[in-house]
Amino acid sequence: MKARLPISAGTIIKARLPKARIGAFYKIEPSQRLAEVIAIDEDEVFLLPFEHISGMYCGQWLSYQGEEFKIRVGDELLGRTG
């Protein structure tokens, strides 16, 4: 599902995505930034980008990326803490 980005208020993005679910991820195109749906108000959703939003503009496309956040890990991370 794709939708246009109509408004951005500070670091929150508001868009019309009728079938969106909280926790779903969308890619903001063409910037390739990722955002997560954090709230829903009828057919409007509020997304929180994972990166800064400078340079973004109204009219950019949002494309659905799924509802799971995956991070690749390997043996080199075993026993390490942040």
PDB file with one MODEL, atoms N, CA, C and O in Angstrom:
MODEL        1
ATOM      1  N   MET A   1       0.843  -1.167   0.000  1.00  0.00           N
ATOM      2  CA  MET A   1       0.000   0.000   0.000  1.00  0.00           C
ATOM      3  C   MET A   1       0.890   1.234   0.000  1.00  0.00           C
ATOM      4  O   MET A   1       1.881   1.295   0.729  1.00  0.00           O
ATOM      5  N   LYS A   2       0.533   2.212  -0.819  1.00  0.00           N
ATOM      6  CA  LYS A   2       1.269   3.471  -0.866  1.00  0.00           C
ATOM      7  C   LYS A   2       0.320   4.619  -0.591  1.00  0.00           C
ATOM      8  O   LYS A   2      -0.873   4.544  -0.886  1.00  0.00           O
ATOM      9  N   ALA A   3       0.864   5.681  -0.023  1.00  0.00           N
ATOM     10  CA  ALA A   3       0.088   6.893   0.230  1.00  0.00           C
ATOM     11  C   ALA A   3       1.020   8.078   0.150  1.00  0.00           C
ATOM     12  O   ALA A   3       2.229   7.939   0.340  1.00  0.00           O
ATOM     13  N   ARG A   4       0.465   9.245  -0.131  1.00  0.00           N
ATOM     14  CA  ARG A   4       1.269  10.463  -0.164  1.00  0.00           C
ATOM     15  C   ARG A   4       1.378  11.036   1.237  1.00  0.00           C
ATOM     16  O   ARG A   4       0.479  10.883   2.063  1.00  0.00           O
ATOM     17  N   LEU A   5       2.505  11.702   1.486  1.00  0.00           N
ATOM     18  CA  LEU A   5       2.776  12.331   2.771  1.00  0.00           C
ATOM     19  C   LEU A   5       2.171  13.730   2.757  1.00  0.00           C
ATOM     20  O   LEU A   5       2.722  14.622   2.111  1.00  0.00           O
ATOM     21  N   PRO A   6       1.029  13.954   3.468  1.00  0.00           N
ATOM     22  CA  PRO A   6       0.362  15.249   3.389  1.00  0.00           C
ATOM     23  C   PRO A   6       0.897  16.298   4.347  1.00  0.00           C
ATOM     24  O   PRO A   6       0.880  17.484   4.019  1.00  0.00           O
ATOM     25  N   ILE A   7       1.371  15.900   5.519  1.00  0.00           N
ATOM     26  CA  ILE A   7       1.763  16.899   6.516  1.00  0.00           C
ATOM     27  C   ILE A   7       2.823  16.317   7.444  1.00  0.00           C
ATOM     28  O   ILE A   7       2.861  15.114   7.702  1.00  0.00           O
ATOM     29  N   SER A   8       3.669  17.195   7.932  1.00  0.00           N
ATOM     30  CA  SER A   8       4.666  16.815   8.930  1.00  0.00           C
ATOM     31  C   SER A   8       4.639  17.877  10.012  1.00  0.00           C
ATOM     32  O   SER A   8       4.733  19.066   9.709  1.00  0.00           O
ATOM     33  N   ALA A   9       4.514  17.472  11.267  1.00  0.00           N
ATOM     34  CA  ALA A   9       4.463  18.419  12.384  1.00  0.00           C
ATOM     35  C   ALA A   9       5.593  18.084  13.337  1.00  0.00           C
ATOM     36  O   ALA A   9       5.492  17.145  14.126  1.00  0.00           O
ATOM     37  N   GLY A  10       6.663  18.847  13.264  1.00  0.00           N
ATOM     38  CA  GLY A  10       7.824  18.539  14.091  1.00  0.00           C
ATOM     39  C   GLY A  10       8.447  17.238  13.640  1.00  0.00           C
ATOM     40  O   GLY A  10       8.803  17.092  12.471  1.00  0.00           O
ATOM     41  N   THR A  11       8.582  16.295  14.547  1.00  0.00           N
ATOM     42  CA  THR A  11       9.170  15.008  14.172  1.00  0.00           C
ATOM     43  C   THR A  11       8.120  13.930  13.941  1.00  0.00           C
ATOM     44  O   THR A  11       8.466  12.769  13.726  1.00  0.00           O
ATOM     45  N   ILE A  12       6.850  14.295  13.982  1.00  0.00           N
ATOM     46  CA  ILE A  12       5.758  13.347  13.736  1.00  0.00           C
ATOM     47  C   ILE A  12       5.215  13.573  12.329  1.00  0.00           C
ATOM     48  O   ILE A  12       5.054  14.712  11.891  1.00  0.00           O
ATOM     49  N   ILE A  13       4.938  12.485  11.632  1.00  0.00           N
ATOM     50  CA  ILE A  13       4.369  12.548  10.287  1.00  0.00           C
ATOM     51  C   ILE A  13       2.919  12.095  10.368  1.00  0.00           C
ATOM     52  O   ILE A  13       2.608  11.093  11.012  1.00  0.00           O
ATOM     53  N   LYS A  14       2.041  12.832   9.717  1.00  0.00           N
ATOM     54  CA  LYS A  14       0.616  12.489   9.686  1.00  0.00           C
ATOM     55  C   LYS A  14       0.252  12.138   8.250  1.00  0.00           C
ATOM     56  O   LYS A  14       0.594  12.872   7.323  1.00  0.00           O
ATOM     57  N   ALA A  15      -0.440  11.020   8.063  1.00  0.00           N
ATOM     58  CA  ALA A  15      -0.808  10.585   6.716  1.00  0.00           C
ATOM     59  C   ALA A  15      -2.146   9.861   6.753  1.00  0.00           C
ATOM     60  O   ALA A  15      -2.591   9.414   7.811  1.00  0.00           O
ATOM     61  N   ARG A  16      -2.785   9.748   5.591  1.00  0.00           N
ATOM     62  CA  ARG A  16      -4.023   8.976   5.465  1.00  0.00           C
ATOM     63  C   ARG A  16      -3.666   7.583   4.952  1.00  0.00           C
ATOM     64  O   ARG A  16      -3.304   7.400   3.790  1.00  0.00           O
ATOM     65  N   LEU A  17      -3.779   6.627   5.837  1.00  0.00           N
ATOM     66  CA  LEU A  17      -3.505   5.230   5.509  1.00  0.00           C
ATOM     67  C   LEU A  17      -4.639   4.406   6.109  1.00  0.00           C
ATOM     68  O   LEU A  17      -4.523   3.943   7.244  1.00  0.00           O
ATOM     69  N   PRO A  18      -5.735   4.212   5.371  1.00  0.00           N
ATOM     70  CA  PRO A  18      -6.955   3.615   5.919  1.00  0.00           C
ATOM     71  C   PRO A  18      -6.797   2.263   6.604  1.00  0.00           C
ATOM     72  O   PRO A  18      -7.528   1.989   7.555  1.00  0.00           O
ATOM     73  N   LYS A  19      -5.889   1.415   6.172  1.00  0.00           N
ATOM     74  CA  LYS A  19      -5.782   0.075   6.760  1.00  0.00           C
ATOM     75  C   LYS A  19      -4.515  -0.103   7.585  1.00  0.00           C
ATOM     76  O   LYS A  19      -4.119  -1.234   7.870  1.00  0.00           O
ATOM     77  N   ALA A  20      -3.875   0.995   7.973  1.00  0.00           N
ATOM     78  CA  ALA A  20      -2.625   0.908   8.739  1.00  0.00           C
ATOM     79  C   ALA A  20      -2.886   0.372  10.139  1.00  0.00           C
ATOM     80  O   ALA A  20      -3.984   0.506  10.680  1.00  0.00           O
ATOM     81  N   ARG A  21      -1.862  -0.232  10.711  1.00  0.00           N
ATOM     82  CA  ARG A  21      -1.942  -0.768  12.070  1.00  0.00           C
ATOM     83  C   ARG A  21      -0.789  -0.204  12.889  1.00  0.00           C
ATOM     84  O   ARG A  21       0.284   0.083  12.358  1.00  0.00           O
ATOM     85  N   ILE A  22      -1.023  -0.051  14.180  1.00  0.00           N
ATOM     86  CA  ILE A  22       0.045   0.414  15.061  1.00  0.00           C
ATOM     87  C   ILE A  22       1.178  -0.611  15.021  1.00  0.00           C
ATOM     88  O   ILE A  22       0.953  -1.819  15.106  1.00  0.00           O
ATOM     89  N   GLY A  23       2.388  -0.102  14.889  1.00  0.00           N
ATOM     90  CA  GLY A  23       3.557  -0.968  14.803  1.00  0.00           C
ATOM     91  C   GLY A  23       3.998  -1.270  13.383  1.00  0.00           C
ATOM     92  O   GLY A  23       5.073  -1.835  13.179  1.00  0.00           O
ATOM     93  N   ALA A  24       3.180  -0.901  12.387  1.00  0.00           N
ATOM     94  CA  ALA A  24       3.551  -1.137  10.987  1.00  0.00           C
ATOM     95  C   ALA A  24       4.659  -0.169  10.576  1.00  0.00           C
ATOM     96  O   ALA A  24       4.757   0.941  11.099  1.00  0.00           O
ATOM     97  N   PHE A  25       5.487  -0.609   9.636  1.00  0.00           N
ATOM     98  CA  PHE A  25       6.594   0.204   9.149  1.00  0.00           C
ATOM     99  C   PHE A  25       6.338   0.652   7.718  1.00  0.00           C
ATOM    100  O   PHE A  25       5.835  -0.110   6.892  1.00  0.00           O
ATOM    101  N   TYR A  26       6.691   1.895   7.443  1.00  0.00           N
ATOM    102  CA  TYR A  26       6.561   2.472   6.108  1.00  0.00           C
ATOM    103  C   TYR A  26       7.873   3.125   5.720  1.00  0.00           C
ATOM    104  O   TYR A  26       8.554   3.723   6.552  1.00  0.00           O
ATOM    105  N   LYS A  27       8.221   3.004   4.442  1.00  0.00           N
ATOM    106  CA  LYS A  27       9.404   3.672   3.918  1.00  0.00           C
ATOM    107  C   LYS A  27       8.950   4.975   3.278  1.00  0.00           C
ATOM    108  O   LYS A  27       7.969   5.002   2.534  1.00  0.00           O
ATOM    109  N   ILE A  28       9.670   6.056   3.571  1.00  0.00           N
ATOM    110  CA  ILE A  28       9.372   7.363   3.000  1.00  0.00           C
ATOM    111  C   ILE A  28      10.223   7.492   1.746  1.00  0.00           C
ATOM    112  O   ILE A  28      11.452   7.496   1.818  1.00  0.00           O
ATOM    113  N   GLU A  29       9.564   7.595   0.597  1.00  0.00           N
ATOM    114  CA  GLU A  29      10.287   7.641  -0.679  1.00  0.00           C
ATOM    115  C   GLU A  29      10.290   9.061  -1.234  1.00  0.00           C
ATOM    116  O   GLU A  29       9.301   9.771  -1.055  1.00  0.00           O
ATOM    117  N   PRO A  30      11.323   9.497  -1.880  1.00  0.00           N
ATOM    118  CA  PRO A  30      12.489   8.729  -2.298  1.00  0.00           C
ATOM    119  C   PRO A  30      13.625   8.709  -1.284  1.00  0.00           C
ATOM    120  O   PRO A  30      14.692   8.176  -1.588  1.00  0.00           O
ATOM    121  N   SER A  31      13.442   9.265  -0.100  1.00  0.00           N
ATOM    122  CA  SER A  31      14.537   9.379   0.872  1.00  0.00           C
ATOM    123  C   SER A  31      14.956   8.038   1.465  1.00  0.00           C
ATOM    124  O   SER A  31      16.052   7.927   2.014  1.00  0.00           O
ATOM    125  N   GLN A  32      14.101   7.012   1.366  1.00  0.00           N
ATOM    126  CA  GLN A  32      14.368   5.676   1.906  1.00  0.00           C
ATOM    127  C   GLN A  32      14.426   5.642   3.431  1.00  0.00           C
ATOM    128  O   GLN A  32      14.952   4.689   4.006  1.00  0.00           O
ATOM    129  N   ARG A  33      13.893   6.665   4.091  1.00  0.00           N
ATOM    130  CA  ARG A  33      13.847   6.666   5.558  1.00  0.00           C
ATOM    131  C   ARG A  33      12.692   5.782   6.025  1.00  0.00           C
ATOM    132  O   ARG A  33      11.673   5.673   5.343  1.00  0.00           O
ATOM    133  N   LEU A  34      12.853   5.159   7.175  1.00  0.00           N
ATOM    134  CA  LEU A  34      11.849   4.261   7.724  1.00  0.00           C
ATOM    135  C   LEU A  34      11.107   4.949   8.859  1.00  0.00           C
ATOM    136  O   LEU A  34      11.712   5.670   9.652  1.00  0.00           O
ATOM    137  N   ALA A  35       9.780   4.725   8.942  1.00  0.00           N
ATOM    138  CA  ALA A  35       8.957   5.301  10.010  1.00  0.00           C
ATOM    139  C   ALA A  35       7.988   4.233  10.510  1.00  0.00           C
ATOM    140  O   ALA A  35       7.593   3.337   9.764  1.00  0.00           O
ATOM    141  N   GLU A  36       7.609   4.345  11.789  1.00  0.00           N
ATOM    142  CA  GLU A  36       6.685   3.392  12.410  1.00  0.00           C
ATOM    143  C   GLU A  36       5.382   4.085  12.770  1.00  0.00           C
ATOM    144  O   GLU A  36       5.388   5.220  13.245  1.00  0.00           O
ATOM    145  N   VAL A  37       4.253   3.398  12.543  1.00  0.00           N
ATOM    146  CA  VAL A  37       2.947   3.918  12.942  1.00  0.00           C
ATOM    147  C   VAL A  37       2.862   3.851  14.464  1.00  0.00           C
ATOM    148  O   VAL A  37       2.987   2.777  15.054  1.00  0.00           O
ATOM    149  N   ILE A  38       2.646   5.023  15.104  1.00  0.00           N
ATOM    150  CA  ILE A  38       2.595   5.065  16.569  1.00  0.00           C
ATOM    151  C   ILE A  38       1.212   5.429  17.104  1.00  0.00           C
ATOM    152  O   ILE A  38       0.944   5.243  18.291  1.00  0.00           O
ATOM    153  N   ALA A  39       0.327   5.948  16.243  1.00  0.00           N
ATOM    154  CA  ALA A  39      -1.033   6.302  16.679  1.00  0.00           C
ATOM    155  C   ALA A  39      -1.949   6.323  15.463  1.00  0.00           C
ATOM    156  O   ALA A  39      -1.505   6.544  14.336  1.00  0.00           O
ATOM    157  N   ILE A  40      -3.244   6.089  15.713  1.00  0.00           N
ATOM    158  CA  ILE A  40      -4.252   6.101  14.652  1.00  0.00           C
ATOM    159  C   ILE A  40      -5.448   6.899  15.132  1.00  0.00           C
ATOM    160  O   ILE A  40      -5.903   6.736  16.265  1.00  0.00           O
ATOM    161  N   ASP A  41      -5.958   7.772  14.256  1.00  0.00           N
ATOM    162  CA  ASP A  41      -7.160   8.552  14.536  1.00  0.00           C
ATOM    163  C   ASP A  41      -8.068   8.431  13.318  1.00  0.00           C
ATOM    164  O   ASP A  41      -7.915   9.175  12.350  1.00  0.00           O
ATOM    165  N   GLU A  42      -9.013   7.493  13.365  1.00  0.00           N
ATOM    166  CA  GLU A  42      -9.898   7.154  12.254  1.00  0.00           C
ATOM    167  C   GLU A  42      -9.057   6.734  11.053  1.00  0.00           C
ATOM    168  O   GLU A  42      -8.386   5.704  11.125  1.00  0.00           O
ATOM    169  N   ASP A  43      -9.064   7.497   9.937  1.00  0.00           N
ATOM    170  CA  ASP A  43      -8.276   7.085   8.770  1.00  0.00           C
ATOM    171  C   ASP A  43      -6.939   7.818   8.680  1.00  0.00           C
ATOM    172  O   ASP A  43      -6.237   7.697   7.676  1.00  0.00           O
ATOM    173  N   GLU A  44      -6.581   8.572   9.710  1.00  0.00           N
ATOM    174  CA  GLU A  44      -5.287   9.247   9.739  1.00  0.00           C
ATOM    175  C   GLU A  44      -4.360   8.518  10.705  1.00  0.00           C
ATOM    176  O   GLU A  44      -4.779   8.061  11.769  1.00  0.00           O
ATOM    177  N   VAL A  45      -3.103   8.421  10.314  1.00  0.00           N
ATOM    178  CA  VAL A  45      -2.122   7.769  11.175  1.00  0.00           C
ATOM    179  C   VAL A  45      -0.983   8.731  11.467  1.00  0.00           C
ATOM    180  O   VAL A  45      -0.729   9.672  10.715  1.00  0.00           O
ATOM    181  N   PHE A  46      -0.311   8.475  12.565  1.00  0.00           N
ATOM    182  CA  PHE A  46       0.832   9.279  12.965  1.00  0.00           C
ATOM    183  C   PHE A  46       2.039   8.353  12.975  1.00  0.00           C
ATOM    184  O   PHE A  46       2.033   7.299  13.611  1.00  0.00           O
ATOM    185  N   LEU A  47       3.070   8.770  12.260  1.00  0.00           N
ATOM    186  CA  LEU A  47       4.271   7.952  12.125  1.00  0.00           C
ATOM    187  C   LEU A  47       5.462   8.661  12.745  1.00  0.00           C
ATOM    188  O   LEU A  47       5.566   9.887  12.694  1.00  0.00           O
ATOM    189  N   LEU A  48       6.350   7.883  13.325  1.00  0.00           N
ATOM    190  CA  LEU A  48       7.572   8.413  13.918  1.00  0.00           C
ATOM    191  C   LEU A  48       8.749   7.901  13.098  1.00  0.00           C
ATOM    192  O   LEU A  48       9.021   6.701  13.085  1.00  0.00           O
ATOM    193  N   PRO A  49       9.454   8.812  12.408  1.00  0.00           N
ATOM    194  CA  PRO A  49      10.613   8.384  11.615  1.00  0.00           C
ATOM    195  C   PRO A  49      11.773   7.962  12.523  1.00  0.00           C
ATOM    196  O   PRO A  49      11.915   8.469  13.635  1.00  0.00           O
ATOM    197  N   PHE A  50      12.590   7.039  12.042  1.00  0.00           N
ATOM    198  CA  PHE A  50      13.754   6.577  12.795  1.00  0.00           C
ATOM    199  C   PHE A  50      14.965   7.477  12.585  1.00  0.00           C
ATOM    200  O   PHE A  50      15.963   7.346  13.293  1.00  0.00           O
ATOM    201  N   GLU A  51      14.889   8.392  11.617  1.00  0.00           N
ATOM    202  CA  GLU A  51      15.980   9.319  11.333  1.00  0.00           C
ATOM    203  C   GLU A  51      15.426  10.731  11.292  1.00  0.00           C
ATOM    204  O   GLU A  51      14.215  10.943  11.347  1.00  0.00           O
ATOM    205  N   HIS A  52      16.340  11.702  11.194  1.00  0.00           N
ATOM    206  CA  HIS A  52      15.908  13.098  11.099  1.00  0.00           C
ATOM    207  C   HIS A  52      15.044  13.291   9.852  1.00  0.00           C
ATOM    208  O   HIS A  52      15.165  12.533   8.890  1.00  0.00           O
ATOM    209  N   ILE A  53      14.189  14.287   9.867  1.00  0.00           N
ATOM    210  CA  ILE A  53      13.276  14.498   8.740  1.00  0.00           C
ATOM    211  C   ILE A  53      13.644  15.723   7.915  1.00  0.00           C
ATOM    212  O   ILE A  53      12.861  16.149   7.066  1.00  0.00           O
ATOM    213  N   SER A  54      14.818  16.295   8.148  1.00  0.00           N
ATOM    214  CA  SER A  54      15.207  17.454   7.347  1.00  0.00           C
ATOM    215  C   SER A  54      15.293  17.047   5.876  1.00  0.00           C
ATOM    216  O   SER A  54      15.785  15.970   5.541  1.00  0.00           O
ATOM    217  N   GLY A  55      14.813  17.914   5.024  1.00  0.00           N
ATOM    218  CA  GLY A  55      14.806  17.640   3.594  1.00  0.00           C
ATOM    219  C   GLY A  55      13.558  16.933   3.111  1.00  0.00           C
ATOM    220  O   GLY A  55      13.359  16.800   1.903  1.00  0.00           O
ATOM    221  N   MET A  56      12.706  16.474   4.023  1.00  0.00           N
ATOM    222  CA  MET A  56      11.458  15.839   3.608  1.00  0.00           C
ATOM    223  C   MET A  56      10.444  16.912   3.245  1.00  0.00           C
ATOM    224  O   MET A  56      10.553  18.052   3.696  1.00  0.00           O
ATOM    225  N   TYR A  57       9.468  16.553   2.438  1.00  0.00           N
ATOM    226  CA  TYR A  57       8.465  17.515   1.998  1.00  0.00           C
ATOM    227  C   TYR A  57       7.119  16.818   1.795  1.00  0.00           C
ATOM    228  O   TYR A  57       7.056  15.605   1.597  1.00  0.00           O
ATOM    229  N   CYS A  58       6.060  17.600   1.849  1.00  0.00           N
ATOM    230  CA  CYS A  58       4.716  17.067   1.629  1.00  0.00           C
ATOM    231  C   CYS A  58       4.619  16.557   0.201  1.00  0.00           C
ATOM    232  O   CYS A  58       5.149  17.176  -0.722  1.00  0.00           O
ATOM    233  N   GLY A  59       3.955  15.449   0.022  1.00  0.00           N
ATOM    234  CA  GLY A  59       3.798  14.854  -1.295  1.00  0.00           C
ATOM    235  C   GLY A  59       4.706  13.652  -1.526  1.00  0.00           C
ATOM    236  O   GLY A  59       4.562  12.962  -2.535  1.00  0.00           O
ATOM    237  N   GLN A  60       5.645  13.384  -0.605  1.00  0.00           N
ATOM    238  CA  GLN A  60       6.475  12.193  -0.746  1.00  0.00           C
ATOM    239  C   GLN A  60       5.600  10.959  -0.537  1.00  0.00           C
ATOM    240  O   GLN A  60       4.549  11.035   0.100  1.00  0.00           O
ATOM    241  N   TRP A  61       6.040   9.826  -1.075  1.00  0.00           N
ATOM    242  CA  TRP A  61       5.282   8.588  -0.966  1.00  0.00           C
ATOM    243  C   TRP A  61       5.687   7.793   0.263  1.00  0.00           C
ATOM    244  O   TRP A  61       6.847   7.796   0.674  1.00  0.00           O
ATOM    245  N   LEU A  62       4.703   7.110   0.842  1.00  0.00           N
ATOM    246  CA  LEU A  62       4.938   6.158   1.926  1.00  0.00           C
ATOM    247  C   LEU A  62       4.625   4.773   1.377  1.00  0.00           C
ATOM    248  O   LEU A  62       3.557   4.568   0.800  1.00  0.00           O
ATOM    249  N   SER A  63       5.529   3.827   1.544  1.00  0.00           N
ATOM    250  CA  SER A  63       5.252   2.466   1.086  1.00  0.00           C
ATOM    251  C   SER A  63       5.386   1.491   2.249  1.00  0.00           C
ATOM    252  O   SER A  63       6.338   1.548   3.027  1.00  0.00           O
ATOM    253  N   TYR A  64       4.416   0.605   2.346  1.00  0.00           N
ATOM    254  CA  TYR A  64       4.332  -0.373   3.435  1.00  0.00           C
ATOM    255  C   TYR A  64       5.531  -1.310   3.400  1.00  0.00           C
ATOM    256  O   TYR A  64       5.908  -1.810   2.340  1.00  0.00           O
ATOM    257  N   GLN A  65       6.129  -1.544   4.569  1.00  0.00           N
ATOM    258  CA  GLN A  65       7.309  -2.401   4.662  1.00  0.00           C
ATOM    259  C   GLN A  65       7.090  -3.631   5.535  1.00  0.00           C
ATOM    260  O   GLN A  65       7.963  -4.496   5.604  1.00  0.00           O
ATOM    261  N   GLY A  66       5.962  -3.724   6.192  1.00  0.00           N
ATOM    262  CA  GLY A  66       5.695  -4.881   7.045  1.00  0.00           C
ATOM    263  C   GLY A  66       5.457  -4.473   8.488  1.00  0.00           C
ATOM    264  O   GLY A  66       5.417  -3.288   8.817  1.00  0.00           O
ATOM    265  N   GLU A  67       5.300  -5.477   9.341  1.00  0.00           N
ATOM    266  CA  GLU A  67       4.993  -5.215  10.742  1.00  0.00           C
ATOM    267  C   GLU A  67       5.998  -5.850  11.688  1.00  0.00           C
ATOM    268  O   GLU A  67       5.722  -5.998  12.879  1.00  0.00           O
ATOM    269  N   GLU A  68       7.140  -6.221  11.177  1.00  0.00           N
ATOM    270  CA  GLU A  68       8.185  -6.782  12.027  1.00  0.00           C
ATOM    271  C   GLU A  68       9.469  -6.027  11.765  1.00  0.00           C
ATOM    272  O   GLU A  68       9.802  -5.721  10.620  1.00  0.00           O
ATOM    273  N   PHE A  69      10.180  -5.731  12.824  1.00  0.00           N
ATOM    274  CA  PHE A  69      11.471  -5.074  12.694  1.00  0.00           C
ATOM    275  C   PHE A  69      12.530  -6.148  12.849  1.00  0.00           C
ATOM    276  O   PHE A  69      12.614  -6.795  13.892  1.00  0.00           O
ATOM    277  N   LYS A  70      13.331  -6.339  11.826  1.00  0.00           N
ATOM    278  CA  LYS A  70      14.330  -7.400  11.853  1.00  0.00           C
ATOM    279  C   LYS A  70      15.726  -6.802  11.883  1.00  0.00           C
ATOM    280  O   LYS A  70      16.036  -5.865  11.147  1.00  0.00           O
ATOM    281  N   ILE A  71      16.554  -7.356  12.740  1.00  0.00           N
ATOM    282  CA  ILE A  71      17.952  -6.952  12.828  1.00  0.00           C
ATOM    283  C   ILE A  71      18.794  -8.208  12.653  1.00  0.00           C
ATOM    284  O   ILE A  71      18.612  -9.195  13.365  1.00  0.00           O
ATOM    285  N   ARG A  72      19.706  -8.160  11.707  1.00  0.00           N
ATOM    286  CA  ARG A  72      20.589  -9.310  11.492  1.00  0.00           C
ATOM    287  C   ARG A  72      21.676  -9.321  12.564  1.00  0.00           C
ATOM    288  O   ARG A  72      22.321  -8.306  12.825  1.00  0.00           O
ATOM    289  N   VAL A  73      21.862 -10.466  13.168  1.00  0.00           N
ATOM    290  CA  VAL A  73      22.904 -10.619  14.189  1.00  0.00           C
ATOM    291  C   VAL A  73      23.712 -11.872  13.872  1.00  0.00           C
ATOM    292  O   VAL A  73      23.251 -12.764  13.159  1.00  0.00           O
ATOM    293  N   GLY A  74      24.906 -11.922  14.405  1.00  0.00           N
ATOM    294  CA  GLY A  74      25.765 -13.078  14.183  1.00  0.00           C
ATOM    295  C   GLY A  74      26.492 -13.452  15.458  1.00  0.00           C
ATOM    296  O   GLY A  74      26.310 -12.824  16.501  1.00  0.00           O
ATOM    297  N   ASP A  75      27.314 -14.477  15.364  1.00  0.00           N
ATOM    298  CA  ASP A  75      28.050 -14.966  16.533  1.00  0.00           C
ATOM    299  C   ASP A  75      28.952 -13.903  17.146  1.00  0.00           C
ATOM    300  O   ASP A  75      29.230 -13.950  18.345  1.00  0.00           O
ATOM    301  N   GLU A  76      29.415 -12.942  16.341  1.00  0.00           N
ATOM    302  CA  GLU A  76      30.311 -11.908  16.864  1.00  0.00           C
ATOM    303  C   GLU A  76      29.638 -11.022  17.912  1.00  0.00           C
ATOM    304  O   GLU A  76      30.328 -10.294  18.626  1.00  0.00           O
ATOM    305  N   LEU A  77      28.328 -11.067  18.020  1.00  0.00           N
ATOM    306  CA  LEU A  77      27.612 -10.266  19.016  1.00  0.00           C
ATOM    307  C   LEU A  77      27.362 -11.018  20.321  1.00  0.00           C
ATOM    308  O   LEU A  77      26.941 -10.411  21.306  1.00  0.00           O
ATOM    309  N   LEU A  78      27.608 -12.306  20.346  1.00  0.00           N
ATOM    310  CA  LEU A  78      27.378 -13.095  21.560  1.00  0.00           C
ATOM    311  C   LEU A  78      28.241 -12.587  22.712  1.00  0.00           C
ATOM    312  O   LEU A  78      29.444 -12.377  22.552  1.00  0.00           O
ATOM    313  N   GLY A  79      27.622 -12.391  23.869  1.00  0.00           N
ATOM    314  CA  GLY A  79      28.346 -11.961  25.056  1.00  0.00           C
ATOM    315  C   GLY A  79      28.650 -10.477  25.124  1.00  0.00           C
ATOM    316  O   GLY A  79      29.282 -10.022  26.077  1.00  0.00           O
ATOM    317  N   ARG A  80      28.211  -9.712  24.130  1.00  0.00           N
ATOM    318  CA  ARG A  80      28.476  -8.266  24.136  1.00  0.00           C
ATOM    319  C   ARG A  80      27.255  -7.515  24.652  1.00  0.00           C
ATOM    320  O   ARG A  80      26.117  -7.923  24.425  1.00  0.00           O
ATOM    321  N   THR A  81      27.507  -6.424  25.342  1.00  0.00           N
ATOM    322  CA  THR A  81      26.425  -5.542  25.789  1.00  0.00           C
ATOM    323  C   THR A  81      26.755  -4.131  25.356  1.00  0.00           C
ATOM    324  O   THR A  81      27.914  -3.790  25.119  1.00  0.00           O
ATOM    325  N   GLY A  82      25.699  -3.300  25.255  1.00  0.00           N
ATOM    326  CA  GLY A  82      25.851  -1.913  24.804  1.00  0.00           C
ATOM    327  C   GLY A  82      26.484  -1.102  25.818  1.00  0.00           C
ATOM    328  O   GLY A  82      26.693   0.093  25.611  1.00  0.00           O
TER     329      GLY A  82
ENDMDL
END
